[in-house]
Amino acid sequence: MTNSSTPTGYDVAVLGGGVAGCVLAARLSEDPGRSVCLVEAGPDHGPRPADWPRKVLDARALPRDDVWERHGAAHRIRARILGGSSCINGAWNTWGSHADHAEWTRAGGERWSATALEPYRLRAMERMGLRAVPDDELSVWASAALLAARDLGHEEVDMAAPGPPGCGRPLLNAVDGLRFNAAFAYLDPATRSRPNLTILGDALVDRLDIRSGRAHGVRVVLGGRQVTLTADTYVLACGTFGTPTVLMRSGVGPAAHLKEHGIRCEVNLPGVGADLSDQPGVFVPLSPTRELNAALAAKEADGKLYVSRMLIRAASAYCPDGSWDLHLLPTAGPPLFGGLPPGQYEAGVSVFLMKPASRGHVRLRSADPAGPPEIAPALLTDPDGRDIAIVRSGLEQVEELASAMKSLAAPRAGTPAHALPDDELRSRVGTYWHPVGTCAMGPAGDPRAVVDGQGAVHGVAGLRVVDASILPTVPAANTQLPVLAAAEMLAEALTT
Ligand SMILES: Cc1cc2nc3c(=O)[nH]c(=O)nc-3n(C[C@H](O)[C@H](O)[C@H](O)COP(=O)(O)OP(=O)(O)OC[C@H]3O[C@@H](n4cnc5c(N)ncnc54)[C@H](O)[C@@H]3O)c2cc1C
């Protein structure tokens, strides 16, 4: 499937073939006069879904084969495959609040406003074939949660558009249980047949050659050999965990940290790898009744059991009026990790903090491109304790919702989750898998800024970053659709 013509001398080299990378490669190669090379560390399974691993297609579960670390902690999960994390994710699509756009326009200018991004949001939705959750994919649990949410005063809203808080179903890039990933959507057979597009799978980006404030080439490990690929413009799209490590290996990052690893500092940018932001979540398990287990078993036998198909955008006491800072997510089905005896399922409700204040980091453990980086999400660690207070407030709302559904699953004995001591709450925290912020955009004068509003790296000509890492704050949403829309917008910005 890979076009392996001589890997050098392109107009644009897109480094990282994930969600943003697939958008960039497709849009930039629309002009037949522009040669584009897409470089992805993971495999390219080609244009025909029939040639892809079954697990990657099955939208009923989160596959964990095509990832960077098979046995790492949950917060380290990231895809290594053409199509990126859209091949292993929940295929949910939601949009954030007006507060997100206010934060992004402050950092990157008007192109990040809700109005300016709107055409790109619509373009991405169309290309990904997004559609609403059909009725027959709602389990008894999801249907009961929708009714309970309405009874508790949550209005039904469009989850994939800017708007008020409320409840509803997300939009899906999955049809009849098949996950339609960004590689299918953007690198379809017609796009792949363009003579000006080269796709290199199983090609690991090591580092860029940066001298005198310009990118001159990129070192790639391809078929066990080191090759140098050249282009007029390099666009990094290796994701929130991958992109800062490539920059640091290339000598762009915090000078002291580069020195620790014997890397010559070309541009001192302290923001590279800093300010990692992800949405923490706590799951409240309930005890399913025999009736709920039987209903879920029947749904599974029918091939239509999806663990979650509705959500609530809810507000804590800390949230500005008209917005939301929590997602409440009722789930019922096989556990995400581990197993239960046949006919038994896990049911409960998770709360996710959508606008965390806590910040972590990504750093190198070594200068070896094959070595795993240090990833410290630092969830619920902000010094003011604001994040944990909002999670507690969300847990009270979870308990209220669960109480309204107790005929299907009973609350468990013991201290209610909202009243647990801080340490115990932190020990239960997981992630929503929406990390951003490690190459944040901002004006050149901002010491934490890595790129400008068009993704151009401060201090390096011919180098851009276009992926989730440039978002300075995580939206009050799942991040796939915002990243798709941002990549659509920045692909256009690159060519005009
Ligand atoms: C388990 C999980 C579940 C999720 N569920 C949802 C969901 O339901 N809805 C939602 O909206 N969002 C979800 N997300 C988040 C969403 O998938 C991401 O926000 C989105 O994929 C980010 O796009 P990206 O292009 O920045 O990175 P990615 O899509 O992760 O792509 C990065 C790509 O770069 C490649 N790469 C990295 N380093 C190198 C290198 N050195 N050389 C070559 N290639 C490299 C990787 O292999 C990968 O293909 C989920 C994420 C995960 C991990």
The ligand as an SDF file (V2000), in Angstrom:
LIG
                    3D

 53 58  0  0  0  0  0  0  0  0999 V2000
   -7.9070    5.2400   24.1110 C   0  0  0  0  0  0  0  0  0  0  0  0
   -8.3440    6.5620   23.5450 C   0  0  0  0  0  0  0  0  0  0  0  0
   -9.7120    6.8360   23.4420 C   0  0  0  0  0  0  0  0  0  0  0  0
  -10.1280    8.0710   22.9240 C   0  0  0  0  0  0  0  0  0  0  0  0
  -11.4770    8.2810   22.7110 N   0  0  0  0  0  0  0  0  0  0  0  0
  -11.8750    9.4020   22.0560 C   0  0  0  0  0  0  0  0  0  0  0  0
  -13.2280    9.5810   21.6600 C   0  0  0  0  0  0  0  0  0  0  0  0
  -14.0740    8.6940   21.7930 O   0  0  0  0  0  0  0  0  0  0  0  0
  -13.5830   10.7670   21.0940 N   0  0  0  0  0  0  0  0  0  0  0  0
  -12.6790   11.7680   20.8860 C   0  0  0  0  0  0  0  0  0  0  0  0
  -13.0700   12.8390   20.4040 O   0  0  0  0  0  0  0  0  0  0  0  0
  -11.3720   11.6090   21.1930 N   0  0  0  0  0  0  0  0  0  0  0  0
  -10.9520   10.4400   21.7360 C   0  0  0  0  0  0  0  0  0  0  0  0
   -9.6190   10.2570   22.0000 N   0  0  0  0  0  0  0  0  0  0  0  0
   -8.6760   11.3480   21.6770 C   0  0  0  0  0  0  0  0  0  0  0  0
   -8.3960   11.4890   20.1760 C   0  0  0  0  0  0  0  0  0  0  0  0
   -8.1850   10.2250   19.5810 O   0  0  0  0  0  0  0  0  0  0  0  0
   -7.1650   12.4030   20.0140 C   0  0  0  0  0  0  0  0  0  0  0  0
   -7.4880   13.6900   20.5210 O   0  0  0  0  0  0  0  0  0  0  0  0
   -6.7010   12.5720   18.5810 C   0  0  0  0  0  0  0  0  0  0  0  0
   -6.4050   11.3230   18.0010 O   0  0  0  0  0  0  0  0  0  0  0  0
   -5.4540   13.4670   18.5370 C   0  0  0  0  0  0  0  0  0  0  0  0
   -4.9770   13.5430   17.2190 O   0  0  0  0  0  0  0  0  0  0  0  0
   -3.4320   13.7760   16.9220 P   0  0  0  0  0  0  0  0  0  0  0  0
   -3.3200   13.8540   15.4540 O   0  0  0  0  0  0  0  0  0  0  0  0
   -2.9540   14.8990   17.7490 O   0  0  0  0  0  0  0  0  0  0  0  0
   -2.6940   12.4670   17.4870 O   0  0  0  0  0  0  0  0  0  0  0  0
   -2.8590   10.9140   17.0460 P   0  0  0  0  0  0  0  0  0  0  0  0
   -4.1740   10.6730   16.4030 O   0  0  0  0  0  0  0  0  0  0  0  0
   -2.5600   10.1220   18.2820 O   0  0  0  0  0  0  0  0  0  0  0  0
   -1.7250   10.7150   15.9750 O   0  0  0  0  0  0  0  0  0  0  0  0
   -0.3470   10.8130   16.2150 C   0  0  0  0  0  0  0  0  0  0  0  0
    0.3400    9.9060   15.2050 C   0  0  0  0  0  0  0  0  0  0  0  0
    1.7220   10.2080   15.1640 O   0  0  0  0  0  0  0  0  0  0  0  0
    2.4480    8.9970   15.0900 C   0  0  0  0  0  0  0  0  0  0  0  0
    3.7830    9.2350   15.6330 N   0  0  0  0  0  0  0  0  0  0  0  0
    4.1120    9.5820   16.9050 C   0  0  0  0  0  0  0  0  0  0  0  0
    5.4440    9.6880   17.0340 N   0  0  0  0  0  0  0  0  0  0  0  0
    5.9780    9.3890   15.8200 C   0  0  0  0  0  0  0  0  0  0  0  0
    7.3110    9.3090   15.3220 C   0  0  0  0  0  0  0  0  0  0  0  0
    8.3850    9.5590   16.0990 N   0  0  0  0  0  0  0  0  0  0  0  0
    7.4950    8.9770   14.0160 N   0  0  0  0  0  0  0  0  0  0  0  0
    6.4360    8.7260   13.1930 C   0  0  0  0  0  0  0  0  0  0  0  0
    5.1520    8.7690   13.6250 N   0  0  0  0  0  0  0  0  0  0  0  0
    4.9220    9.1050   14.9300 C   0  0  0  0  0  0  0  0  0  0  0  0
    1.6290    8.0140   15.9210 C   0  0  0  0  0  0  0  0  0  0  0  0
    1.9710    6.6700   15.6290 O   0  0  0  0  0  0  0  0  0  0  0  0
    0.2200    8.4060   15.5460 C   0  0  0  0  0  0  0  0  0  0  0  0
   -0.2590    7.6970   14.4280 O   0  0  0  0  0  0  0  0  0  0  0  0
   -9.1670    9.0450   22.5260 C   0  0  0  0  0  0  0  0  0  0  0  0
   -7.7980    8.7560   22.6310 C   0  0  0  0  0  0  0  0  0  0  0  0
   -7.3870    7.5280   23.1200 C   0  0  0  0  0  0  0  0  0  0  0  0
   -5.9060    7.2350   23.2060 C   0  0  0  0  0  0  0  0  0  0  0  0
  1  2  1  0
  2  3  1  0
  2 52  2  0
  3  4  2  0
  4  5  1  0
  4 50  1  0
  5  6  2  0
  6  7  1  0
  6 13  1  0
  7  8  2  0
  7  9  1  0
  9 10  1  0
 10 11  2  0
 10 12  1  0
 12 13  2  0
 13 14  1  0
 14 15  1  0
 14 50  1  0
 15 16  1  0
 16 17  1  0
 16 18  1  0
 18 19  1  0
 18 20  1  0
 20 21  1  0
 20 22  1  0
 22 23  1  0
 23 24  1  0
 24 25  2  0
 24 26  1  0
 24 27  1  0
 27 28  1  0
 28 29  2  0
 28 30  1  0
 28 31  1  0
 31 32  1  0
 32 33  1  0
 33 34  1  0
 33 48  1  0
 34 35  1  0
 35 36  1  0
 35 46  1  0
 36 37  1  0
 36 45  1  0
 37 38  2  0
 38 39  1  0
 39 40  1  0
 39 45  2  0
 40 41  1  0
 40 42  2  0
 42 43  1  0
 43 44  2  0
 44 45  1  0
 46 47  1  0
 46 48  1  0
 48 49  1  0
 50 51  2  0
 51 52  1  0
 52 53  1  0
M  END
$$$$
